[in-house]
């Protein structure tokens, strides 16, 4: 953070006081709550909603106290280079955020692939160990009596060359 007196909040406060305007008057004209304006003056990001809203508030406040709004936003972003204050900012290269998002997606994809491969490997191992045959018997199968096929027996068939007994 920059030294006290050169930060965005202090500069906005000095400009407001130089114009003889109260925080309440700035709040009424900008439609930004006085607690958020006080947070900007105190350089307290915790009191701000973050992202584009914080930049918009700084821009509106700067305009109201006759400072260059874009210069104050640029300085605000350089003073608070955190994602909450910079995401989507034209002053911060978007490649940084895109690469972070890309790395996150790559990591998620790798984790999914890992879990799917563990499941597939487990199935292959199971099929290998147990021969792939599953002995599934339903309750209905156990109620049906087993029917045994008859064993083959010798059946006397008439011969094609019948022998006639001689007398």
Beta strands, then each sheet from edge to edge (+ up, - down):
end
